[in-house]
């Protein structure tokens, strides 16, 4: 206790030597992953149990000294992310260490030491054994802490992205120039910019951009296979894509609900006649939906650019001018019907 505040102090962790039979203290899975870790030891043992050398530095408040047990200071000077111990074993103990390796390299602008990097591609499938709720927290750290785009590039390089987002990765192209890949790059760079400028971000928008094109493709596939109308197929596609993804990363319902609103508004924003445009403008998620529309328009061009421009003007105009814009739109629509 420190006044009214509770400060949690971590105990030093120890080694797992000669503890094979004591499952109440330490336990591993057949793949080598730590399932239970209640082993306590000395500061020297604790240093060896840390993930990276740069994390195994200790500050002694008694004499103001910095203790380095694993060569972390030298790696800091060289800009190296280096695992403590044998990398394959350490990744097997906790596969999330592969994600941390990439995250620290991107965040700190450091290089991954070759021996630390070598096993990642081969061991990347071990992430499937990590609880979906834990992976959700890790994904937010990866993509929404200001270095999302750089992290994304590294995740793809080490075949980690495909473990986290298999439904997205299936649609990637050899050229890396598809609409899907363009929008992911753009939304991550925009997110990094907003964080750098202390602007608000919402993971629901990030995921909505990520999955827009996979949902469209699944919708078209459902239309062909089932013969359902587009809107029914669209709703089915949303459920299928979300169900598949949430088995890997447990995106909370509070976010998937927002994502669904953003996606459905993409279809509604095409229909602006009568009172529809005013109703859409009043929707709580209109601004997020418009931002996604604008992002899509910058990629797809064509009629979508005109639609995004119309909504840009409509939301900035007075009520009287909005009424005039809708009337003009109605006249144009009637002329098209007559033709």
N, C-alpha and C positions, 0 to 999 in steps of 0.2 A: 504494500500500500504506500502511495506517495500522496499524502493529503487525501482527497476524495478520488484520486485517480488510481487505477490498478495497472501496474506495469508488468507485463508478462516477460519473464526471463527464461531463455532457453537453456536447458541443461546440456552439458557436453555429451555427444554421442560416442559410443565405443565400437569396437570391432565385433564381428560375429563369429570369431574363432571359438570352436568347441561348444557351440550352442545349437547344434543340429537337432538334439532331442528336446530342447526346451522351447516348444512351440508357443508357449504362453509369453515368451520374451521376444523371440525372433522367428519369423517364418518366411519362406520363399515359395513361389510357384514353381512348377516344373520348368517353365521358361526362364527362371532365374530372377523374376520380379519380386521385390520385397513386398510382402503382404502385411507383416507386422514388424515393428522396429522399436522395441522398448529397451534398447541396450545403451547403458550410460558408461562414460569413461573419462579419460583425462583430456586436457586441452590438445595435447599432441595427437591423440586418437581422433578427436573431433575434427581436427584440421584435415586429416586424411579422408574423413567421411564427407567432406564438402564436395560439391559438384566440380568447381573450377578452381584453378590456382588463384585467380584474382578474387575469389570469394573466401579464400582461406587466410585472410589477414585479420589480425586481432589487435585491438587498441586497448592498452592497459591504462586505466584511469588513475592507477596508483602512482606510476612513475612517468606517465605520458609517453610510453614507448609503443612502437608498432612491431608486432611479432609476425614474422613470415616463416612458416614451416614448410611451404611447398613451392617456393620460387615465384610467388605471385607478383612481387614487385618487379622482378625482371621481365615477366610476361606483360605487365602493364606498360613498361617502358617500350617493349617491342610491339605492343598492340596485338597480342595473341590471346585467343580464347583456347585454353588447354584444359582438358579433363584431368582430374586427379585419378591415378590408377589406370587399369587396362580399359580402354574405351568400350570394347564390346561388352565386357562384364558390367560396366557402369550403366550402359544403355539398357541392358537386359534387366538390371535392378529396377530402373525407373525409365521407361521409354520417353517420358516427357522431357528428359534431359536433352533429347535431340532437338526439341522445339526451343528449349532454353538456349542451347548452343547457337542456333540461328538468330534468336531474338537478341541476345547480347551482342553478337557480331554486327547486326544491323544497327542496333541502338547506339553502341559505343564506337561504331565505325572501325571495328577491329577485324583482323583476319582469323579464320579458324585454323588452328595448328593441324598439319596434314594427318597425323595419326588420329586426332580427334574427329576429323572430317571423314576419314576413309570408310568406317563401318556404317555411316548413316543411311546411305541408299539401300543397302542390303537389309538393315534392321528396321527401316521405316514401317513395314507392316505391323510391327509390335504395338504401334499406336492403337490398333484395333482392340487391344485388351484393356485400354484405359476407359474408365467410366465416362459416359457422354457428358455428364454435368461438369466434370473436371476439365474436359476438353473445351467446353464452352468458355470457361474462365480463361483458359490458356489462349484461345483464339482472340479474345478481346485484348489480351496483353500483346499479342502478335501484331494485330492489325489496327488497333485504336489507341496507340500510345505515342503517335507522332512520327513513326518510321515504318508505316504500313507498307508502302510500295517497295522499299528496299527489302523488307522482310519477305514480302510476297515473292520477289525475284529469287531470294535464297531458298524459300520453301519449294519452289518449282525446281530449282537446280538440284536439290537433294532428295527429290521425289517425296517430299512430305506433304505438299499441297494435295496430291491425289489421294492421300490417306484421309485427309480432313474433309475434302469436298469431291468425292468420286463422281457425283452427278454432274458437276461442273467440268471436271478434268476430262471427262469423256468427250466433251464438245470442243476441246482445244484443237487447233490446227497446226500442222508443221510450220506454216509461215508465221504463226502467232499474230495474225492480222484479222481475225474474225471480229464481228460486232461484240461478241461476248468478251473476248480478250481486251478489246478496246475499252469497253465500259468498266471492266474491273480495274484496269490501269487508271482510268480517269477518276473513278470514285475513290480509289485509295490515295491518289495524289491530292484530290480535293479534301479528303479527310485529314491528311497530313497538314495541309495548308490551314484548315480551320483550327486544328489543335495548336499550331504554331502561333496563331493569332487570337488564341483564347476564346474561340467561338464554340458554341454548343455542337455536340455530335450525338447521334443516336444509332446504335448498332442495327436497329430495324431498317433504317435507310440503306446502310451498307449491304445487308443481306438481301434487301429488295432488289438492289442493283445487280448483285451477284447472280440471283436466280431468275431474273426476268427472261432472258433468252432460253435457258433450259425449260422454263414453264411454257413458253411459246412453242418450242419444238415438241414437247410432250402433248400439248394441246392439239397440234396438227396430227400427231400420231394417233391420238385417241379419236379424233374426228374420222380418220380413215378406217381404223379398226372397228369402232363401235357404231359409226353412222350417226352419232349424236350431233346436235347443233353446236356451233362454236362456243357459245357461252356455257353450255353444260360441260363440254369438254374442257373448257378453261378452268372451271371449278374443280373438276376431277383431277386435272393436272396439278393444281395448287396442292391438293391433298396428297397426291402421290409423291411430289417432289419434297414436300415438307416432312412427310412420314419417313422417307428414305434418309433425309439429312438429319433429322432429329434422333435417329438411332445412333448416329455417330457423334453429333454435337447437339446437346440438349438445349436448343433455343427455347427460352421460356414462352409460354402462351401470350404473355403481355406484349412480346415482340412479334410473334407470328400473327397476332391479330392486326397489328399496325401494318405489317408487311402485306397481308391480304387486302387491307384497305387501299394501300398504295397501288397494288397491282390492278385491282378492280377499277380504280379511278382512271387508269390508263385507257381502259375501254370506254368508260363513261365520258371522258373529256373529248372524245370524237363527236359526241352527240350534244350539240349546243343549242338546238332550236327551242323555241317556246321558253319555258321557265327553267329548263334543265341547266343552263349555264349558271344561273343564279343559285340554284340548289347545290351545284358542284362547288361553287366558290365558297359556300358556307360550310362545307364539309371540314371537320377538324383536321384532316390529313391532306387538305388540298395543297398546302405549300410543299410538303414533301413529295406529293404526287407530281406537282408541276416541276419540281427540281429534277425528278427522274425523267419526265417527258422532255425537258430541255436537254438533258444529258443524252438521251436517245436520239434527239433531233440532230445534235452536233455530230453524231456518228452516222446515222442513216440518211440524213439530208432529205431532199425531195419534199413531199407533202407534209411530212412531220415537222419540218422547219416552219412552214406556214402556220400549222396548228399551234406550235409553241409560241410563235410570234403573236398570234391572235390572243392567246391566254395571257401573255405578258402585258399586252395593251389593256385587255379587259379588266384585269385586276387592279390596274393603276388608274383607271378612269373613274369619273363621277358616276352616280347612279343614272343620271339622264343620258350620259354618253354610252353607258352599258346597254341601256334599253335601245338606243339607236343602233348599236352594233348588232344586237340580236335581231332587230327588225330587218336590217340589211342582209343578215345571214338568212333569215326566213325567205326573203324575196329571192335571193340567189338560189336557194334550195328549190323553190317552186318553179323557177325557170328551168332548172335541170330536170325536174319531173316532167314538165310539158314536152321538153325535147325528147 
